[in-house]
Amino acid sequence: MKRFWYAATIAITLGWACCSCEGKSNKNENDAPSETELNDDSDTDIAEMETDTYDEEADGDPKIKAASVDHMKMVIDSRGNVVGRYVRTNRTSYTVAVQDDVEIPKIGHKIVIYSAKNGQGVLFTHRTHVNIRTQPKLESPVITQISYDKEKTPETYPCLGKTRGWYKIRVKGAVGYVRHDLVEWDGMDSF
């Protein structure tokens, strides 16, 4: 397991060093979201990935814990479509989780890391009356609310990014911010 994290740390460091472009972005708004491709043959299971944490950003109030992780290994196809959450690498296939585990061929697919910080994935809540604000601070006005009905499947909303402990979210055509401890992030909508 240590060997995996050592290799992952090196890959991420090299990716940041090679792609830093001195803070400038050549990304076109119509381009697909950028992901960091991983070439590891580890047997990391989804439970290990979901309990992993990164210390790469301050979340404001250190007393408040996030409701979920905000990064996840995903498997995508050659067109950039998400196939499922990465579970493990096999000889000729990947095991991915959607609602059940499924085997897909390695050919035409790759492993990438999706993250909330990059505006990937979806957000949902298991709480009632969660405020969506105009800015990432408690003093800013509330523009709408989201909630959870125990009798229904949770509604998901596109994640547009994460900054200082707040997720940027699109709800009912409006764009706003929600505190990270009030919602959960996932790399894909599988409800």
C-alpha positions in Angstrom: 0.0 0.0 0.0 2.9 2.4 0.8 4.3 1.7 -2.7 1.0 2.8 -4.2 0.9 6.1 -2.3 4.5 6.8 -3.1 3.9 6.3 -6.8 0.7 8.3 -6.7 2.5 11.2 -4.9 5.2 11.2 -7.6 2.7 11.1 -10.4 0.7 14.0 -9.0 3.8 16.0 -8.3 5.1 15.4 -11.8 1.7 16.3 -13.3 1.6 19.6 -11.4 5.2 20.4 -12.4 4.6 19.6 -16.1 1.3 21.3 -16.4 1.8 24.4 -14.3 2.2 26.8 -17.2 3.0 29.5 -14.6 -0.6 29.8 -13.6 -1.9 30.5 -17.2 -4.5 28.3 -18.7 -4.9 27.5 -22.4 -8.2 25.8 -21.7 -11.0 26.5 -24.0 -14.4 26.8 -22.4 -15.7 24.1 -24.9 -12.9 21.6 -23.9 -13.7 18.6 -21.8 -12.6 19.0 -18.1 -9.0 18.1 -17.6 -8.2 15.0 -15.6 -4.9 13.5 -14.4 -4.4 10.1 -16.0 -3.1 7.4 -13.7 -1.2 4.4 -14.9 -1.2 2.3 -11.8 -1.9 -1.4 -11.4 -2.7 -1.2 -7.7 -5.6 -3.0 -6.1 -7.0 0.0 -4.3 -10.6 -0.6 -3.5 -13.3 2.0 -3.5 -13.6 2.0 0.3 -9.9 3.0 0.6 -10.3 5.8 -2.0 -13.4 7.2 -0.3 -11.7 7.4 3.1 -8.5 9.0 1.8 -8.0 12.7 2.5 -5.8 15.4 1.0 -4.5 18.4 2.8 -4.2 20.6 -0.2 -6.6 23.3 0.7 -7.7 25.1 3.9 -11.4 24.7 4.5 -11.9 27.8 6.6 -13.2 26.7 10.0 -11.0 23.7 11.1 -13.8 22.5 13.4 -16.1 21.8 10.5 -15.5 18.5 8.6 -16.5 17.9 5.1 -19.5 15.5 4.6 -17.5 13.5 1.9 -14.2 13.4 0.1 -13.9 15.7 -2.9 -11.8 13.6 -5.3 -12.2 10.2 -6.7 -10.7 7.8 -9.2 -13.0 7.4 -12.2 -12.8 5.3 -15.4 -13.7 7.1 -18.6 -14.1 6.0 -22.2 -12.1 7.4 -25.2 -14.8 10.2 -25.6 -14.4 11.4 -22.0 -17.7 9.8 -20.8 -17.7 8.6 -17.2 -18.1 4.8 -17.1 -17.9 4.3 -13.3 -15.9 4.7 -10.1 -12.6 2.9 -10.2 -12.4 -0.2 -7.9 -9.3 -2.1 -9.2 -7.2 -3.1 -12.2 -7.3 -6.6 -13.5 -5.3 -8.3 -16.2 -7.4 -7.1 -19.2 -10.1 -5.1 -17.5 -11.0 -2.5 -14.8 -13.6 -3.2 -12.2 -15.8 -0.1 -11.8 -18.7 0.6 -9.4 -21.8 2.3 -10.6 -24.5 0.8 -8.4 -23.0 -2.7 -8.7 -19.4 -3.7 -9.6 -18.9 -4.2 -13.4 -15.9 -5.4 -15.4 -15.0 -3.2 -18.5 -12.1 -3.8 -20.9 -8.9 -1.7 -20.5 -8.8 -1.0 -24.2 -10.6 2.3 -24.9 -10.8 3.3 -21.2 -8.5 5.0 -18.7 -8.3 5.9 -15.1 -8.5 9.6 -14.1 -9.0 11.6 -10.9 -12.1 13.7 -10.8 -12.2 16.4 -8.2 -14.7 19.0 -6.9 -12.0 21.6 -7.1 -11.9 21.2 -10.9 -15.7 21.5 -11.2 -16.3 17.8 -11.8 -19.0 15.5 -10.3 -22.2 16.2 -8.5 -23.5 17.4 -5.2 -26.4 16.2 -3.1 -27.6 16.5 0.5 -29.3 14.4 3.1 -30.4 17.5 5.1 -33.4 19.7 4.9 -33.3 23.4 4.0 -29.7 23.9 2.9 -29.0 27.5 1.9 -27.3 28.3 -1.4 -25.7 31.7 -1.2 -24.5 34.3 -3.7 -20.9 34.2 -2.4 -18.8 31.7 -0.4 -19.4 33.3 3.0 -22.1 33.1 5.6 -22.9 36.8 5.4 -23.9 36.7 1.7 -27.6 36.5 0.7 -29.4 33.2 0.2 -30.6 32.8 -3.4 -32.3 29.4 -3.0 -32.4 26.2 -0.9 -32.0 22.5 -1.5 -33.4 19.8 0.6 -33.8 16.0 1.0 -37.0 14.1 1.1 -36.5 10.7 2.9 -39.2 9.2 0.7 -37.3 10.0 -2.6 -34.0 9.6 -4.3 -31.6 12.5 -3.5 -31.6 15.2 -6.2 -28.1 15.9 -7.6 -26.7 19.2 -8.8 -23.6 19.9 -10.9 -20.5 20.8 -9.0 -18.8 23.8 -10.6 -15.8 24.0 -8.3 -14.6 24.3 -4.7 -13.0 27.1 -2.9 -12.2 27.7 0.8 -14.6 25.1 2.1 -17.5 26.1 -0.2 -18.8 24.2 -3.3 -19.9 26.2 -6.3 -23.2 24.7 -7.4 -25.9 25.2 -10.1 -29.4 24.9 -8.7 -32.6 25.7 -10.7 -30.6 27.8 -13.2 -28.9 29.8 -10.6 -25.2 29.6 -9.6 -24.3 29.9 -5.9 -22.3 28.5 -3.1 -23.0 25.9 -0.4 -20.9 25.0 2.7 -19.0 21.8 2.2 -20.2 20.2 5.4 -23.9 20.4 4.3 -23.6 18.5 1.1 -21.9 15.4 -0.3 -19.8 15.2 -3.4 -19.5 12.3 -5.8 -17.6 11.8 -9.1 -20.8 10.7 -10.9 -24.6 10.6 -10.5 -25.6 7.0 -9.9 -28.9 7.5 -8.1 
